[in-house]
């Protein structure tokens, strides 16, 4: 039986602005609603960047450190080999089939045939890398962080639209779309850990992924 494909949705990123695509979710309310729609479309892992309402990233380091001290939070890191390849960044890893195959085989040699991996394709390469990854038995990443367009002529109307396109690629390859429960089992502790935090009035809440 073909293994279900996990779809990670990268909803915002640190670079895309509403000037690039009005659908980019910026406020907390927008990000929550957008994520809900993306999960209904088939995503099961979220990758998010917190933004202030002015679209700039908040300075969270000092705030998080102070919160940890105030509430006696002990940092804990749980790691499992769920590796992402990023291809298509200018002057970095090119979108090349030979390079792709090399990285997949190297990963399997180091971590085993059943260890999970996924690929992010940047810009116009997003759909290409979705197709390669799903066809090769890996998992996929999509979302407005990596490409604000659905194709060369149209802006993506939402993250959910990009997730639906990825789900269609899965179906075309005879590959089920992974549920959230399945993703949690495959990707390990990092995919289903929960963070509980109290937010002081007037402060920007954040989520950690």
C-alpha positions, 0 to 999 in steps of 0.5 A: 500500500502506498504510504500517505503523503504529509502536506506541510503548509508554510502560510506566511514566511518572513518575506511575502507581503500583501503587496505581493499577494493580498491573501498572505495572512498577517494578523493572528486572526488571519493566520488562524483562519487561513490555517484552518482552511488549509487543514480542511483542504488536506494539510496536516503540519503547519509552518508559520512566521509570526508578524506584527500588524505592520507586516514586520516580524516582532522582536521576540527573543527578549520577550520569550526569554523574559517569559521563560524566566518569569514562568520558570519554563525549562527549554526542551528539544525533541528531535527526530529525522524528518528532514526537509530539502529546500530547492530553487533558492537562487545560488543555492540548491538547484532544481535538478533531477540528478541533484534531487535523486542524490539527496534522497538516496543520501538521506536514505543511506544515512537514516534508513529507507523508512525515515520521512523526508519532504521537499520545499520548492521555491517560487515557480518550482513549488509544483515541480518539487511537489510532483517529484517528492510525491512520486518518489515516496516523500512528503510535500511542502506548499504555501504562500511563504514559498510561492505567492502564485498558483501559476504564472498568470494567477496569484494563489487565492489562499494557502488552501488553494495550494494545499488542494493542488498538492492533494490533487498531485497525491491523488494522481499518483495514487497516494493518500493524503495523510491525516493529522494523526498519521502525520504525528506518528510519522514525523515524531514528537515535533509534529504533535507537541503542544505548547501552552502559554499565557499571554500578558495583556498588550503583548503579541502571542506567538506559536512555536513550531 
